[in-house]
Amino acid sequence: MAPRSQAPVALITGSSRGIGKVLALKLAARGVNVAVNYKSNADLAEETLAEVRAAGADGMTVQANIEEPDDIDAMFDAVQQQFGRLDMFVANAAASAFKPISQLKLHHLDRNWAMNVRSFVLGAQRAAEMMSASGGRIVVVTSYGSLAAFPTYASLGAAKAAAEMYVKYMATEFGPRNITVNAVNGGLIDTDSLDFFYNRVPGMAPMSSVISKLPLGRPGTADDMASAIDFLLGPTAGYITGQTLTVDGGLTIIAPPFWADTTGELHDAVYPPAASGADETHVEG
Ligand SMILES: NC(=O)c1ccc[n+]([C@@H]2O[C@H](COP(=O)([O-])OP(=O)(O)OC[C@H]3O[C@@H](n4cnc5c(N)ncnc54)[C@H](OP(=O)(O)O)[C@@H]3O)[C@@H](O)[C@H]2O)c1
């Protein structure tokens, strides 16, 4: 590892908790200094920073509401002042109103764009300016609402699709400066946001109705997502750019009728028998 003062630097928006925090700790473990952005939870951001330091890297916390362009500028200025360099930028923080399209008001549409698309573009502009001649990495975190439609997710899903298209344009424009730009697209990932979506949006379908259909049969973890992002930020991914890497347990490759809804022998052909029904003819001894 390089000495802390010469180590690469990553800025991760929304790394006080969830996927951003797990990613911060993964990067720290391989010697990357991390700027931990948050909006409200200063205490959680300080905890992330303490864990980054315990993992052997350095870092800083930086409060910024990424809906505000002035806050975005101040955030990059603070990283420049503290470390004098930037090697990786991860546009991870997201928020939106979850409502049917018929109920979306002007302020919902404007705030959604500012939070989930504009902040990525403004951040990538600043990040690319700060990256040295040897290049850098940019990753945006998106979700399967960019690919398929489901209740109340129109606003955020459309923003994630826009971000994935920006990834392709940025990859072409920043490529000559050896900066790669990619997206990591998540399915159901077990964080506070997932809990909010299924348990706090009135009338939402039960999470179990979705999980049961997934080929891998479980929600993803923050670690599943952070591992994919870490790969795209890492030394072995230098020739990958303009891509969206999907981390969803198979959610976006299935269609009705679902294997989970089959019965009898057809069902048994795919689903392993329950442990209690194990084949007793093979018991030895
Ligand atoms: N969870 C899922 O099921 C799932 C699935 C697919 C994709 N994703 C994507 O993964 C990314 C991370 O989601 P997550 O589930 O890890 O989130 P999370 O656990 O809810 O954490 C959200 C993070 O974003 C920060 N944040 C929120 N609003 C902000 C703002 N205006 N300015 C700056 N920071 C802000 C929060 O800071 P404070 O702590 O200060 O509030 C926190 O650090 C998002 O892009 C999300 O769309 C999530």
The ligand as an ORCA input file, in Angstrom:
! r2SCAN-3c Opt
* xyz 0 1
  N     -31.568     -0.405     -1.050
  C     -31.989     -0.834     -2.222
  O     -32.865     -1.709     -2.314
  C     -31.353     -0.312     -3.473
  C     -31.564     -1.028     -4.652
  C     -30.989     -0.583     -5.826
  C     -30.238      0.565     -5.826
  N     -30.071      1.278     -4.682
  C     -29.310      2.515     -4.767
  O     -28.189      2.429     -3.914
  C     -27.807      3.739     -3.524
  C     -27.586      3.772     -2.024
  O     -28.789      3.363     -1.422
  P     -28.842      2.769      0.071
  O     -30.006      1.848      0.075
  O     -27.497      2.303      0.500
  O     -29.234      4.109      0.888
  P     -29.433      4.342      2.439
  O     -28.943      3.191      3.263
  O     -30.836      4.804      2.603
  O     -28.427      5.582      2.695
  C     -28.648      6.776      2.041
  C     -27.385      7.600      2.080
  O     -27.551      8.756      1.243
  C     -27.357      9.931      2.012
  N     -28.214     10.985      1.485
  C     -29.565     10.982      1.374
  N     -29.984     12.154      0.824
  C     -28.867     12.890      0.592
  C     -28.622     14.185      0.063
  N     -29.642     14.981     -0.357
  N     -27.356     14.628     -0.025
  C     -26.322     13.851      0.406
  N     -26.470     12.615      0.911
  C     -27.736     12.154      1.001
  C     -27.674      9.534      3.440
  O     -27.059     10.430      4.352
  P     -27.671     10.639      5.870
  O     -27.265      9.393      6.644
  O     -27.032     11.892      6.370
  O     -29.161     10.740      5.716
  C     -27.075      8.125      3.472
  O     -25.672      8.185      3.631
  C     -28.907      4.670     -4.054
  O     -28.484      5.249     -5.262
  C     -30.072      3.738     -4.291
  O     -30.968      4.218     -5.284
  C     -30.600      0.858     -3.498
*
